Amino acid sequence: MRDLARRAGALAFVAGLVLAACGGGEDEPVVLNAQLGGDTTRSATNRNAFGLPTEGLSDDQRLDFEVGDSFFTQNWVTSPASTEARDGLGPRFNAQACSSCHGLDGRGFPPADAEDTSTLGLLLRLSVPGVSDDGGPLPEPSYGGQLQDRAVDGVDPEGVIELDWVTETRSHDDGATYELRRPDIDIVEASHGPLADDVMISPRLAPQVIGVGLLEAIPEQSIRDAADPDDADGDGISGRVNLVPDPRSGEELVGRFGWKANVGTVEAQIAGAFLGDIGITSPLFPDENCGRDDVVCADAPGGGDPEVPQDTFDRVVFYNRTLAVPAMRDPGSPQVRAGAEHFTVVGCAGCHTTTQTTGSADIDMLSDQTISPFTDLLLHDMGEGLADGRPDFGASG
């Protein structure tokens, strides 16, 4: 059933694959600072360049980093198991480990074509029209807020994701033609019956996870000050803040993580991924992710209460917060400098902010750093072709 809602939802998938050009080119020149993560930057160009700890950690902090790394990288297993520290998988899930989607701490990849059945790194957010009690999306009644396409023995997955690519030929103003691909996504073998007729689907690719501690340390006021929802300065850019609840305190925070800035803290992002992607409960989200009247899910054996205890959870959070940003390669290269010039002239830096300064952070090395994240952490309307039609707090869809 490849209806319009599903096709529209699939278009957001492309947003993770393109770099948008924003604005009219009145920005300051891009500063080619090789130390993209400030003093925390690491110089590495090998395949593990995204997996290094930030510079300046103490020996005890390095140990916490390594322990967090192990729980991020290794597979969780079904309960009960002799490996009690890592049991509790599922009963439904998308991946067995964080690294299954964030390989080498990098991003996920979409299936290459209809014959490629691997969906690791890809997930589908689900909702129906309306707003939940916390102001966020209203989950699909039978399948919840995320389709889980894998399951432990004895439990049926919620469904199978089928993805195909549709090629469209378009023309520039001068008549030159070009091709674009858009994903066409379908959910088949749905185990709880048909999805709601008005279901909204938002495909998400796993992003790389470097530098999130630095992004979290950017003061909220800096993000708010950059917002210009009505384009008051007339530069053609109207970035908006997404305000989201903090699951720990209940307070309203500026969203800064996720493709729609729908999460405000690193720990909330990780707890949500543990629960939604792997089926692992945590101190922040202690309840299993079972749908309405899903007795099989509710009766499945668990791996503890919660399945990832506080000390382990804290180390995984620390690991993510302290994954270092690699240095820019060849900042003196004429080709790189030419690219930076075009980046400025086109106006990309109007949204992809080249310089931010962190405030005070719980981890000293992340405090007061001048960084180059190439983001303003705001919501931007990317146009109908990249919209999925699924609202997420202040993100219109």
C-alpha positions as CSV (number, residue, x, y, z in Angstrom):
1,M,0.0,0.0,0.0
2,R,2.2,2.8,-1.3
3,D,-0.2,5.6,-0.6
4,L,0.6,9.3,-0.6
5,A,1.1,9.6,3.1
6,R,3.9,7.0,2.9
7,R,5.5,8.6,-0.2
8,A,5.4,12.0,1.4
9,G,6.9,10.6,4.6
10,A,9.8,9.1,2.6
11,L,10.9,12.4,1.2
12,A,12.4,13.5,4.6
13,F,14.9,10.7,4.1
14,V,16.7,12.8,1.4
15,A,17.2,15.6,3.9
16,G,20.0,13.6,5.5
17,L,21.7,13.2,2.2
18,V,22.0,16.8,0.9
19,L,23.7,20.0,2.1
20,A,21.2,22.8,1.7
21,A,22.3,26.2,0.3
22,C,20.6,28.9,2.3
23,G,20.5,32.7,2.1
24,G,21.8,35.3,-0.2
25,G,25.5,35.4,0.2
26,E,25.9,38.3,2.7
27,D,27.7,36.2,5.3
28,E,31.1,36.8,6.7
29,P,33.9,34.7,5.1
30,V,34.2,31.2,6.3
31,V,37.1,30.9,8.8
32,L,39.2,27.8,7.9
33,N,40.0,26.8,11.5
34,A,41.4,23.3,11.4
35,Q,40.5,22.8,15.1
36,L,36.8,22.2,14.4
37,G,36.3,21.0,18.0
38,G,38.4,23.7,19.6
39,D,41.0,22.3,22.1
40,T,39.2,19.0,22.1
41,T,40.0,18.3,18.4
42,R,41.9,15.2,17.4
43,S,44.1,14.9,14.4
44,A,43.1,11.6,12.7
45,T,42.2,10.6,9.1
46,N,42.0,6.8,9.5
47,R,38.8,4.7,9.6
48,N,38.6,5.2,13.3
49,A,38.7,9.0,13.1
50,F,35.2,9.4,14.6
51,G,36.0,7.0,17.5
52,L,38.6,8.9,19.5
53,P,38.2,10.5,23.0
54,T,38.4,14.2,23.3
55,E,41.8,15.7,24.1
56,G,42.4,16.5,27.8
57,L,40.6,13.7,29.6
58,S,42.0,12.4,32.8
59,D,42.9,8.7,33.3
60,D,39.6,8.1,35.2
61,Q,37.6,9.8,32.4
62,R,39.4,7.7,29.8
63,L,38.3,4.6,31.7
64,D,34.7,5.8,31.7
65,F,35.1,6.5,28.0
66,E,36.3,3.0,27.3
67,V,33.5,1.3,29.3
68,G,30.9,3.5,27.5
69,D,32.5,2.5,24.2
70,S,32.1,-1.2,25.0
71,F,28.4,-0.9,25.7
72,F,27.9,1.3,22.7
73,T,29.7,-1.2,20.4
74,Q,28.9,-4.7,21.5
75,N,25.6,-6.5,20.9
76,W,22.9,-6.8,23.5
77,V,21.4,-10.3,23.9
78,T,18.0,-11.9,24.7
79,S,17.1,-12.5,28.3
80,P,17.8,-14.6,30.3
81,A,21.5,-15.0,29.5
82,S,24.7,-15.6,31.3
83,T,25.9,-12.2,30.0
84,E,23.7,-10.4,32.5
85,A,25.3,-7.0,31.9
86,R,24.1,-7.0,28.3
87,D,20.8,-8.9,28.3
88,G,17.3,-7.5,27.8
89,L,17.3,-7.1,24.0
90,G,13.9,-6.3,22.6
91,P,11.5,-8.0,22.6
92,R,11.1,-5.9,19.5
93,F,14.0,-3.8,18.2
94,N,15.7,-2.3,15.2
95,A,19.3,-3.2,16.0
96,Q,21.3,-5.2,18.6
97,A,23.9,-2.4,19.3
98,C,24.3,1.3,18.9
99,S,27.2,0.6,16.6
100,S,25.0,-1.4,14.3
101,C,23.5,1.8,13.0
102,H,26.4,4.2,13.9
103,G,29.2,2.1,12.5
104,L,32.6,3.4,13.7
105,D,30.6,6.2,15.3
106,G,29.6,7.3,11.8
107,R,26.3,7.5,10.0
108,G,23.9,4.9,8.6
109,F,23.4,4.2,4.9
110,P,20.1,3.6,3.1
111,P,19.4,0.4,1.2
112,A,21.0,0.7,-2.3
113,D,18.0,-0.6,-4.2
114,A,14.9,-2.8,-3.8
115,E,17.0,-5.9,-3.7
116,D,19.0,-4.6,-0.7
117,T,17.0,-5.8,2.3
118,S,19.4,-4.3,4.9
119,T,17.7,-1.5,6.9
120,L,20.3,-1.1,9.7
121,G,20.8,2.6,10.2
122,L,17.3,3.4,8.9
123,L,14.2,3.6,11.1
124,L,10.6,4.9,10.6
125,R,8.9,7.2,13.0
126,L,5.2,6.8,13.1
127,S,2.4,9.1,14.3
128,V,-1.2,10.1,13.6
129,P,-2.7,13.6,13.5
130,G,-2.9,15.2,16.9
131,V,-0.6,16.0,19.8
132,S,0.5,13.8,22.8
133,D,0.3,14.9,26.4
134,D,3.9,16.3,26.2
135,G,3.2,18.3,23.1
136,G,5.0,15.9,20.7
137,P,3.7,13.6,18.0
138,L,0.7,11.3,18.7
139,P,1.9,7.7,18.3
140,E,0.2,5.3,15.9
141,P,-2.4,3.5,18.0
142,S,-1.2,-0.1,17.4
143,Y,2.5,0.4,16.5
144,G,3.6,3.3,18.7
145,G,6.0,6.0,17.7
146,Q,8.5,3.8,15.8
147,L,8.3,0.7,13.7
148,Q,10.5,-2.1,15.1
149,D,11.3,-4.4,12.3
150,R,13.2,-7.1,14.2
151,A,12.3,-9.2,17.2
152,V,13.6,-11.9,19.6
153,D,12.6,-15.6,19.1
154,G,8.9,-16.2,19.8
155,V,7.9,-12.6,19.0
156,D,6.9,-11.2,15.6
157,P,8.5,-8.1,14.3
158,E,6.1,-5.2,13.8
159,G,6.6,-5.2,10.1
160,V,9.0,-5.3,7.2
161,I,10.4,-2.1,5.6
162,E,10.5,-2.2,1.8
163,L,12.4,0.7,0.1
164,D,12.8,1.4,-3.6
165,W,14.2,4.4,-5.4
166,V,12.3,6.5,-7.9
167,T,14.4,8.5,-10.3
168,E,13.0,11.9,-11.5
169,T,14.4,13.9,-14.3
170,R,14.2,17.7,-13.9
171,S,15.6,20.8,-15.6
172,H,17.6,23.9,-14.7
173,D,16.5,27.3,-15.9
174,D,19.0,27.0,-18.8
175,G,17.4,23.8,-19.9
176,A,20.1,21.4,-18.7
177,T,18.6,18.3,-17.2
178,Y,19.6,16.4,-14.0
179,E,18.3,13.4,-12.1
180,L,17.2,13.1,-8.5
181,R,16.3,10.0,-6.6
182,R,13.6,9.8,-4.0
183,P,12.8,6.9,-1.7
184,D,9.5,5.1,-1.9
185,I,8.8,3.3,1.3
186,D,6.2,0.6,2.2
187,I,5.5,-1.3,5.4
188,V,4.5,-4.9,4.7
189,E,3.7,-7.9,6.9
190,A,2.4,-5.6,9.6
191,S,1.9,-7.9,12.6
192,H,-0.8,-6.0,14.5
193,G,-3.0,-5.5,11.4
194,P,-3.2,-2.5,9.1
195,L,-1.6,0.8,10.2
196,A,-4.0,3.7,10.7
197,D,-5.3,5.2,7.4
198,D,-3.9,8.6,8.5
199,V,-0.5,7.4,9.7
200,M,2.4,9.7,9.0
201,I,5.8,8.2,8.4
202,S,9.1,9.9,8.8
203,P,12.2,7.9,7.7
204,R,15.4,8.6,9.7
205,L,19.0,7.8,8.9
206,A,21.4,7.4,11.8
207,P,23.8,10.4,11.9
208,Q,27.4,10.4,13.0
209,V,27.7,11.0,16.8
210,I,30.9,13.0,17.1
211,G,30.9,16.4,18.9
212,V,27.4,16.0,20.5
213,G,28.8,17.1,23.9
214,L,30.1,20.3,22.3
215,L,26.7,20.9,20.7
216,E,25.0,20.3,24.0
217,A,27.3,22.9,25.7
218,I,26.3,25.7,23.3
219,P,24.2,28.1,25.5
220,E,20.5,28.1,24.9
221,Q,20.5,31.8,24.5
222,S,23.0,31.7,21.7
223,I,20.6,29.4,19.8
224,R,17.6,31.6,20.6
225,D,19.5,34.8,19.5
226,A,20.2,33.3,16.1
227,A,16.5,32.5,15.5
228,D,14.7,34.7,13.0
229,P,11.3,32.9,12.4
230,D,9.8,35.8,10.4
231,D,13.0,36.7,8.5
232,A,13.1,40.2,10.1
233,D,16.5,40.9,8.7
234,G,15.4,40.0,5.1
235,D,18.2,37.6,4.4
236,G,15.8,34.9,3.2
237,I,16.6,32.7,6.2
238,S,13.9,32.0,8.9
239,G,15.4,29.6,11.4
240,R,13.2,28.6,14.3
241,V,13.8,27.1,17.7
242,N,12.1,23.8,18.5
243,L,11.1,23.7,22.2
244,V,10.9,20.2,23.7
245,P,10.3,18.7,27.2
246,D,13.2,17.4,29.2
247,P,12.2,13.9,30.3
248,R,14.3,14.2,33.5
249,S,13.1,17.6,34.8
250,G,9.9,18.2,32.8
251,E,11.2,21.6,31.9
252,E,11.0,23.0,28.4
253,L,14.4,23.0,26.6
254,V,15.7,24.1,23.2
255,G,15.8,21.0,21.0
256,R,19.2,20.4,19.4
257,F,19.4,16.7,18.5
258,G,17.7,14.6,15.9
259,W,16.8,15.5,12.3
260,K,14.0,17.8,13.6
261,A,15.8,19.0,16.8
262,N,13.2,17.1,18.8
263,V,15.5,16.1,21.7
264,G,17.2,18.6,24.1
265,T,20.0,16.6,25.8
266,V,22.5,13.9,25.0
267,E,21.2,11.6,27.8
268,A,17.6,11.9,26.5
269,Q,18.8,11.1,23.0
270,I,20.6,8.0,24.2
271,A,17.8,6.8,26.5
272,G,15.4,7.2,23.6
273,A,17.7,5.2,21.3
274,F,18.2,2.4,23.9
275,L,14.4,2.0,24.2
276,G,13.2,2.6,20.7
277,D,16.1,1.1,18.7
278,I,17.3,-1.8,20.9
279,G,14.4,-2.3,23.3
280,I,16.5,-1.6,26.4
281,T,15.0,0.2,29.4
282,S,17.0,2.8,31.2
283,P,16.7,5.0,34.4
284,L,15.2,7.8,32.2
285,F,12.8,5.5,30.3
286,P,12.1,2.5,32.6
287,D,9.0,1.1,30.9
288,E,9.1,-1.4,28.0
289,N,8.1,-0.1,24.6
290,C,5.0,-2.3,24.1
291,G,2.0,-1.3,22.1
292,R,-1.6,-1.2,23.2
293,D,-2.8,-4.7,24.1
294,D,0.5,-6.3,23.1
295,V,0.5,-9.1,25.6
296,V,3.3,-11.0,23.9
297,C,5.6,-8.0,24.2
298,A,4.5,-7.3,27.8
299,D,5.1,-11.0,28.9
300,A,8.6,-11.3,27.3
301,P,11.4,-11.7,29.8
302,G,13.4,-8.6,30.7
303,G,17.0,-8.1,31.6
304,G,16.6,-6.1,34.8
305,D,14.8,-3.1,36.1
306,P,16.0,-1.1,34.3
307,E,18.0,-3.2,31.8
308,V,20.8,-0.7,31.6
309,P,21.6,0.4,35.2
310,Q,22.5,4.0,36.1
311,D,26.3,3.6,36.2
312,T,26.4,1.9,32.8
313,F,24.0,4.4,31.3
314,D,26.1,7.3,32.6
315,R,29.2,5.9,31.0
316,V,27.5,5.5,27.6
317,V,26.3,9.1,27.9
318,F,29.9,10.2,28.8
319,Y,31.3,8.3,25.9
320,N,29.0,10.0,23.5
321,R,29.6,13.4,25.0
322,T,33.4,13.1,24.7
323,L,33.7,11.6,21.2
324,A,36.2,14.0,19.6
325,V,35.7,15.9,16.4
326,P,38.5,15.3,13.8
327,A,40.6,18.2,12.6
328,M,39.8,19.7,9.2
329,R,42.0,18.2,6.5
330,D,44.2,20.4,4.3
331,P,42.8,23.8,5.4
332,G,45.6,25.5,3.4
333,S,44.7,23.7,0.1
334,P,43.7,26.0,-2.7
335,Q,40.8,23.6,-3.5
336,V,39.6,23.7,0.1
337,R,39.8,27.4,0.2
338,A,37.9,27.7,-3.1
339,G,35.2,25.5,-1.6
340,A,35.0,27.7,1.4
341,E,34.6,30.8,-0.7
342,H,31.8,29.2,-2.7
343,F,30.2,28.1,0.6
344,T,30.1,31.8,1.7
345,V,29.1,33.3,-1.6
346,V,26.1,30.9,-2.0
347,G,25.0,31.7,1.5
348,C,25.4,28.3,3.1
349,A,26.9,29.8,6.2
350,G,23.7,31.6,6.9
351,C,22.3,28.3,8.2
352,H,25.4,26.2,8.6
353,T,27.0,28.5,11.2
354,T,30.8,28.2,11.0
355,T,31.6,29.4,14.6
356,Q,30.0,28.8,17.9
357,T,31.3,29.1,21.5
358,T,30.4,26.7,24.2
359,G,29.4,27.8,27.7
360,S,30.0,26.0,31.0
361,A,29.7,22.2,30.8
362,D,29.8,19.4,33.3
363,I,32.9,18.1,31.5
364,D,35.5,20.8,31.9
365,M,37.2,20.1,28.5
366,L,33.9,21.0,26.7
367,S,33.6,24.4,28.4
368,D,34.5,27.7,26.7
369,Q,35.5,26.2,23.4
370,T,35.4,28.0,20.0
371,I,34.1,25.4,17.6
372,S,33.1,25.1,13.9
373,P,30.0,22.8,13.9
374,F,28.5,24.2,10.7
375,T,25.0,24.3,12.2
376,D,22.8,26.8,14.0
377,L,20.7,24.1,15.6
378,L,17.5,25.7,14.3
379,L,14.6,24.4,12.2
380,H,14.6,25.4,8.6
381,D,11.8,24.9,6.0
382,M,13.6,22.8,3.3
383,G,10.7,23.0,0.9
384,E,7.9,20.6,-0.1
385,G,10.3,18.2,-1.8
386,L,12.1,17.4,1.4
387,A,9.0,17.6,3.7
388,D,7.6,14.4,5.2
389,G,4.4,15.9,6.5
390,R,4.9,14.7,10.0
391,P,5.0,17.4,12.7
392,D,7.4,16.9,15.7
393,F,6.9,19.5,18.5
394,G,7.6,22.8,16.7
395,A,8.8,21.2,13.5
396,S,5.9,21.5,11.1
397,G,6.9,18.5,9.0
